[in-house]
Amino acid sequence: MTTERDNLEKQLCICERQNINQDALHCIHLQIWGIRRWEEKNSELNYKELHLKLPPNEDSELFSVPKKIPIASGYTPYEYIDNKIIYNGSPIFNNKPVIEVPLPEKDKPRYLKGYSFPFWGTKSPYYELRLNPKNTGRCPGKCLFCHRGYSTGIKLTQTKDILLPEELLNVIINNHGIEVFDHVSHISIITELFGKEDLFLNYIGNFKNLLNKTVGESKTKFGGCAQDIRSKEGLRKLYTIIDEKRYSFTLEVFENRSKIMGKYKALPLEDIIIILKNARKIGFDEIKLNYIAGIDSFLTFKNWIRIFRDLKLIDTIGLSIFTAFFPGQLKLRHHEAWDIEYYLKIIDLVKELNIRFYKSNCFEMGYPLQLLQ
């Protein structure tokens, strides 16, 4: 009978035949299989995830956000010991140290600050600024694959209904200095808890105007995780506010949407097609789809991505790997997605269809693309 270890060794051989860096394979497998972490007394720590800066991230020209690696509750060939990743008893990544990068907490848990720098810990820590001025921890999406609430054990209770642009900007400047905006490439504002399109759109406009008044005109680009902007009126206003005329929609899965996501996010694909068609008509010159690989079968992905391509409703795709942060999520992973060939076929198909990839350093959307480097 083939064991998990035999299967992993087989995939290492596949990468060797295709001249794929084995470090890249290990980076992906760490997200798929998880990792064990041990204290000096050899007792397992009760954490749900680690943020690790893996060596390939900093060795390449494109830096990358520290990877979220789940703490495995079952079999995994990977261990984290003394800042080294051990695979089946032997160190990998040329025995280089692997640094844990916990995001800064200071006076509040990171999810309640109202902002974060997701590239913290890399050589460009201020590359992206994410704003989440309204955060109750009760996202209406209720997606079964989300790790919110499972990875930290922190009950999210923001003291104010919403952090005003003035408050949020002052906190950022007080904590990091006004010169931090010399290094911020782009600002993304999270929409999931605003509830209404106008509230979100007005917030972007107000924050953008306030930033320009405070620090002067800058090269920082404004965007938004804007899939909550769905009406024609909202899309028109969004187009006038953001700097880069891109519309980004998170399409986590194609199949079983209504079963694994709440009504808030589980729009029928036919409705999503209408939204994207409206975005195209309004003038967005790039439609970006964010896709989580690992829940759908490859055949499902193949059929639907062709439909979106044929309708001219996708220019760029971001790929992330479905990572199970707690044991109950493992059943969501499609059986094909345990093998590296699944991700290689997805990458080959996207290239065949002449769809562009996100850069491999995009926040949580460039992981499988390490196989191309």
C-alpha positions as CSV (number, residue, x, y, z in Angstrom):
1,M,0.0,0.0,0.0
2,T,1.3,3.5,-0.9
3,T,2.0,5.6,2.2
4,E,1.8,9.4,2.5
5,R,5.6,9.4,2.7
6,D,6.0,7.3,-0.5
7,N,3.6,9.7,-2.3
8,L,5.6,12.8,-1.2
9,E,8.8,11.1,-2.4
10,K,7.2,10.4,-5.8
11,Q,6.2,14.1,-6.1
12,L,9.8,15.1,-5.3
13,C,10.9,12.9,-8.2
14,I,8.3,14.6,-10.5
15,C,9.7,18.0,-9.7
16,E,13.2,16.8,-10.4
17,R,12.2,15.4,-13.8
18,Q,10.5,18.7,-14.7
19,N,13.4,20.8,-13.4
20,I,11.3,22.3,-10.6
21,N,13.1,23.6,-7.6
22,Q,12.4,21.2,-4.7
23,D,12.3,24.1,-2.3
24,A,9.2,25.4,-4.2
25,L,7.6,22.0,-3.7
26,H,8.3,22.0,0.0
27,C,6.8,25.5,0.3
28,I,3.6,24.2,-1.2
29,H,3.6,20.9,0.7
30,L,4.0,22.8,4.0
31,Q,0.7,24.4,3.4
32,I,-0.9,21.2,2.3
33,W,0.4,18.9,5.0
34,G,1.1,21.3,7.8
35,I,3.9,21.2,10.3
36,R,4.7,20.0,13.8
37,R,6.3,22.3,16.3
38,W,7.9,21.1,19.5
39,E,9.1,22.9,22.6
40,E,12.4,22.0,24.2
41,K,10.6,19.5,26.4
42,N,9.2,17.9,23.3
43,S,5.6,18.8,24.1
44,E,3.4,19.9,21.2
45,L,2.4,23.5,21.3
46,N,-1.3,24.2,21.0
47,Y,-1.2,26.8,18.2
48,K,-3.2,26.7,15.0
49,E,-0.7,28.3,12.6
50,L,2.8,29.8,12.2
51,H,3.9,32.7,10.1
52,L,7.2,31.6,8.6
53,K,9.6,33.5,6.4
54,L,10.8,30.7,4.1
55,P,14.2,31.1,2.5
56,P,13.0,31.0,-1.1
57,N,10.9,34.1,-0.5
58,E,14.0,36.3,0.2
59,D,16.4,34.6,-2.2
60,S,14.3,35.4,-5.3
61,E,13.9,38.9,-6.8
62,L,10.3,38.9,-5.8
63,F,9.8,39.0,-2.1
64,S,6.8,37.4,-0.6
65,V,4.6,37.7,2.5
66,P,5.5,35.2,5.3
67,K,3.6,32.0,4.8
68,K,0.7,30.9,7.0
69,I,1.5,27.3,7.8
70,P,-1.0,25.2,9.8
71,I,0.0,23.3,12.9
72,A,-0.8,19.7,11.9
73,S,-3.0,17.5,14.1
74,G,-2.3,14.4,12.1
75,Y,0.4,12.9,9.9
76,T,3.0,15.3,8.4
77,P,6.6,14.7,7.4
78,Y,7.5,18.3,8.4
79,E,8.7,19.6,11.8
80,Y,9.9,23.0,12.9
81,I,12.8,22.6,15.3
82,D,15.3,25.3,16.3
83,N,14.4,27.6,13.4
84,K,14.9,24.8,10.9
85,I,12.4,22.9,8.8
86,I,13.0,19.2,9.1
87,Y,11.5,16.9,6.4
88,N,11.5,13.2,7.3
89,G,14.3,13.7,9.7
90,S,16.6,15.8,7.5
91,P,16.8,19.6,7.2
92,I,15.6,21.2,4.0
93,F,16.2,24.7,2.3
94,N,19.9,24.0,2.4
95,N,19.8,24.0,6.2
96,K,19.1,27.7,6.2
97,P,17.3,29.2,9.2
98,V,13.6,29.7,8.9
99,I,12.3,32.7,10.9
100,E,9.0,32.9,12.6
101,V,7.4,36.3,11.9
102,P,4.5,37.0,14.3
103,L,2.7,40.1,13.2
104,P,3.2,43.0,15.7
105,E,0.5,43.2,18.3
106,K,1.5,45.9,20.8
107,D,-1.6,47.2,22.5
108,K,-4.2,45.4,20.5
109,P,-4.6,42.1,18.7
110,R,-3.6,42.6,15.0
111,Y,-7.2,42.1,13.7
112,L,-8.5,45.0,15.9
113,K,-5.9,47.6,14.9
114,G,-7.9,48.7,11.9
115,Y,-4.9,48.2,9.6
116,S,-2.0,45.8,8.9
117,F,1.1,45.5,6.8
118,P,0.9,41.9,5.5
119,F,4.5,41.9,4.2
120,W,5.8,42.6,7.7
121,G,9.0,40.5,8.2
122,T,10.1,40.7,4.5
123,K,12.7,43.1,3.1
124,S,9.9,45.4,2.1
125,P,7.6,45.4,5.2
126,Y,5.6,48.4,4.1
127,Y,4.9,47.3,0.5
128,E,1.2,47.0,1.1
129,L,-1.2,48.7,3.6
130,R,-4.5,46.9,4.4
131,L,-7.2,48.8,6.1
132,N,-10.0,47.1,7.9
133,P,-11.7,50.0,9.8
134,K,-14.8,47.9,10.7
135,N,-14.0,44.5,12.3
136,T,-16.4,42.7,14.6
137,G,-15.1,39.2,13.8
138,R,-18.5,38.2,12.6
139,C,-18.0,38.1,8.8
140,P,-21.3,37.3,7.2
141,G,-19.5,35.0,4.7
142,K,-19.4,32.1,7.1
143,C,-17.2,30.1,4.7
144,L,-16.2,26.6,5.9
145,F,-12.7,27.0,4.5
146,C,-11.9,30.3,6.3
147,H,-9.5,30.2,9.3
148,R,-11.0,33.3,10.9
149,G,-11.7,32.6,14.5
150,Y,-9.8,29.3,14.5
151,S,-6.3,30.5,14.1
152,T,-6.0,32.8,17.1
153,G,-8.7,32.0,19.6
154,I,-9.1,35.7,20.0
155,K,-12.7,37.0,20.3
156,L,-12.8,40.0,18.0
157,T,-14.7,42.8,19.6
158,Q,-13.9,46.2,18.2
159,T,-14.8,48.9,20.7
160,K,-16.2,51.3,18.1
161,D,-18.5,50.5,15.3
162,I,-16.1,52.0,12.8
163,L,-12.7,53.7,13.0
164,L,-12.9,57.0,11.3
165,P,-10.3,57.9,8.6
166,E,-8.8,60.5,10.9
167,E,-8.4,58.1,13.8
168,L,-6.9,55.4,11.6
169,L,-4.5,57.6,9.8
170,N,-3.3,59.1,13.2
171,V,-2.7,55.6,14.6
172,I,-0.6,54.6,11.6
173,I,1.5,57.7,11.7
174,N,2.0,57.5,15.4
175,N,3.1,53.9,15.2
176,H,5.2,54.0,12.1
177,G,5.9,57.7,11.3
178,I,4.6,59.8,8.4
179,E,7.5,58.7,6.2
180,V,6.0,55.2,6.1
181,F,3.9,56.3,3.2
182,D,7.0,56.9,1.1
183,H,7.3,53.1,1.0
184,V,3.7,52.0,0.6
185,S,3.0,50.9,-2.9
186,H,-0.7,50.4,-2.6
187,I,-3.6,50.5,-0.1
188,S,-6.3,48.0,0.0
189,I,-9.5,48.6,2.0
190,I,-11.4,45.5,3.2
191,T,-15.1,45.7,2.5
192,E,-16.6,42.6,4.1
193,L,-18.1,44.3,7.1
194,F,-19.3,47.7,5.8
195,G,-22.7,46.3,4.9
196,K,-23.5,48.9,2.4
197,E,-21.8,50.0,-0.8
198,D,-22.1,53.7,-0.1
199,L,-20.4,53.4,3.3
200,F,-17.4,51.6,1.8
201,L,-17.1,53.9,-1.2
202,N,-17.3,57.0,0.9
203,Y,-14.7,55.7,3.3
204,I,-12.2,55.1,0.4
205,G,-12.8,58.6,-0.9
206,N,-12.5,60.2,2.5
207,F,-9.4,58.4,3.5
208,K,-7.7,59.1,0.1
209,N,-8.5,62.8,0.4
210,L,-7.3,62.9,4.0
211,L,-4.0,61.1,3.1
212,N,-3.3,63.5,0.3
213,K,-3.9,66.5,2.6
214,T,-1.8,65.1,5.3
215,V,1.3,63.7,3.5
216,G,0.9,65.5,0.1
217,E,0.3,63.8,-3.2
218,S,2.0,60.5,-3.2
219,K,2.6,57.6,-5.5
220,T,0.6,55.3,-3.3
221,K,-2.2,53.6,-5.3
222,F,-5.7,53.0,-3.9
223,G,-7.6,49.9,-4.5
224,G,-10.1,47.7,-2.6
225,C,-11.0,44.1,-2.0
226,A,-14.1,45.3,-3.8
227,Q,-16.2,42.3,-4.6
228,D,-18.9,43.7,-2.3
229,I,-19.4,46.5,-4.9
230,R,-21.9,44.8,-7.1
231,S,-24.5,47.3,-8.4
232,K,-23.9,49.3,-11.5
233,E,-24.0,52.6,-9.5
234,G,-21.5,51.3,-7.1
235,L,-19.2,50.0,-9.8
236,R,-19.3,53.5,-11.5
237,K,-18.4,55.3,-8.3
238,L,-15.6,52.8,-7.5
239,Y,-14.2,53.4,-11.0
240,T,-13.9,57.1,-10.3
241,I,-12.2,56.6,-6.9
242,I,-9.6,54.0,-7.3
243,D,-6.3,54.7,-9.1
244,E,-5.7,51.6,-11.1
245,K,-8.8,50.6,-13.1
246,R,-8.9,47.0,-12.0
247,Y,-11.9,45.2,-10.6
248,S,-11.0,42.3,-8.2
249,F,-13.4,39.6,-7.4
250,T,-12.7,36.7,-5.0
251,L,-14.0,33.5,-6.6
252,E,-13.1,31.0,-4.0
253,V,-14.8,28.0,-5.6
254,F,-16.9,27.2,-8.7
255,E,-18.9,24.2,-7.4
256,N,-20.8,23.7,-4.2
257,R,-20.9,27.4,-3.5
258,S,-24.1,27.4,-1.6
259,K,-23.0,24.5,0.6
260,I,-19.7,25.7,1.8
261,M,-20.4,29.5,1.8
262,G,-23.1,31.7,3.4
263,K,-25.6,33.5,1.2
264,Y,-23.6,36.7,1.5
265,K,-20.7,35.3,-0.5
266,A,-22.3,32.3,-2.3
267,L,-23.6,34.2,-5.3
268,P,-24.6,31.9,-8.2
269,L,-22.0,32.0,-10.9
270,E,-24.6,33.4,-13.3
271,D,-25.0,36.4,-11.0
272,I,-21.2,36.9,-10.8
273,I,-21.0,36.8,-14.6
274,I,-23.5,39.7,-14.7
275,I,-21.5,41.7,-12.2
276,L,-18.3,41.2,-14.2
277,K,-20.0,42.1,-17.5
278,N,-21.2,45.4,-15.9
279,A,-17.6,46.1,-14.6
280,R,-16.3,45.6,-18.1
281,K,-18.9,47.9,-19.6
282,I,-18.2,50.6,-17.1
283,G,-14.6,50.7,-18.2
284,F,-12.5,48.5,-15.9
285,D,-9.6,47.4,-18.2
286,E,-8.5,44.5,-16.0
287,I,-10.7,41.9,-14.2
288,K,-8.8,40.0,-11.6
289,L,-10.2,36.8,-10.1
290,N,-8.8,35.4,-6.9
291,Y,-9.1,31.7,-6.8
292,I,-8.4,29.2,-4.0
293,A,-7.0,26.0,-5.6
294,G,-7.6,22.7,-3.8
295,I,-11.4,22.6,-3.2
296,D,-12.6,22.1,-6.7
297,S,-11.5,19.2,-9.0
298,F,-9.2,20.1,-11.8
299,L,-12.0,19.3,-14.3
300,T,-14.4,21.8,-12.6
301,F,-11.7,24.4,-12.7
302,K,-11.0,23.7,-16.3
303,N,-14.6,23.9,-17.4
304,W,-15.4,27.2,-15.7
305,I,-12.2,29.0,-16.3
306,R,-12.8,28.4,-20.0
307,I,-16.3,29.9,-19.7
308,F,-15.0,33.0,-18.0
309,R,-12.2,33.4,-20.6
310,D,-14.6,32.9,-23.6
311,L,-16.8,35.6,-22.1
312,K,-13.8,37.9,-21.8
313,L,-14.4,38.2,-18.0
314,I,-11.0,37.4,-16.8
315,D,-7.6,39.0,-17.5
316,T,-5.6,38.0,-14.5
317,I,-5.9,35.2,-11.9
318,G,-4.5,35.0,-8.5
319,L,-3.9,31.5,-7.1
320,S,-3.8,30.5,-3.5
321,I,-3.7,27.1,-1.9
322,F,-6.5,25.9,0.2
323,T,-4.9,25.5,3.6
324,A,-6.8,23.5,6.3
325,F,-6.1,25.4,9.6
326,F,-8.2,23.0,11.7
327,P,-8.9,19.3,11.3
328,G,-12.5,19.6,10.3
329,Q,-11.5,21.5,7.1
330,L,-9.5,18.6,5.7
331,K,-12.6,17.0,4.2
332,L,-13.0,20.1,2.0
333,R,-9.8,19.4,0.1
334,H,-10.3,17.5,-3.1
335,H,-8.4,14.3,-3.3
336,E,-6.5,15.5,-6.4
337,A,-5.2,18.6,-4.5
338,W,-2.9,16.5,-2.3
339,D,-0.6,16.0,-5.3
340,I,1.7,18.5,-7.0
341,E,0.4,17.5,-10.4
342,Y,-2.9,19.1,-9.7
343,Y,-1.3,22.6,-9.3
344,L,1.0,22.0,-12.3
345,K,-2.1,21.3,-14.5
346,I,-3.8,24.4,-13.3
347,I,-0.8,26.5,-14.1
348,D,-0.4,25.0,-17.5
349,L,-4.0,25.5,-18.3
350,V,-3.9,29.2,-17.3
351,K,-0.9,29.7,-19.5
352,E,-2.5,27.9,-22.4
353,L,-5.6,30.3,-22.1
354,N,-3.3,33.3,-22.2
355,I,-4.6,34.5,-18.8
356,R,-2.0,36.4,-16.8
357,F,-1.0,35.4,-13.3
358,Y,-0.7,37.7,-10.3
359,K,2.8,38.4,-9.3
360,S,4.1,35.7,-7.0
361,N,4.5,38.2,-4.2
362,C,0.8,39.1,-4.2
363,F,-0.7,38.7,-0.7
364,E,-1.8,35.1,-0.4
365,M,-2.3,34.8,-4.1
366,G,1.1,33.7,-5.5
367,Y,1.9,30.5,-3.7
368,P,1.6,27.9,-6.5
369,L,3.5,30.2,-8.8
370,Q,6.7,29.4,-6.9
371,L,6.7,26.4,-9.2
372,L,7.4,28.6,-12.1
373,Q,10.5,30.3,-10.6
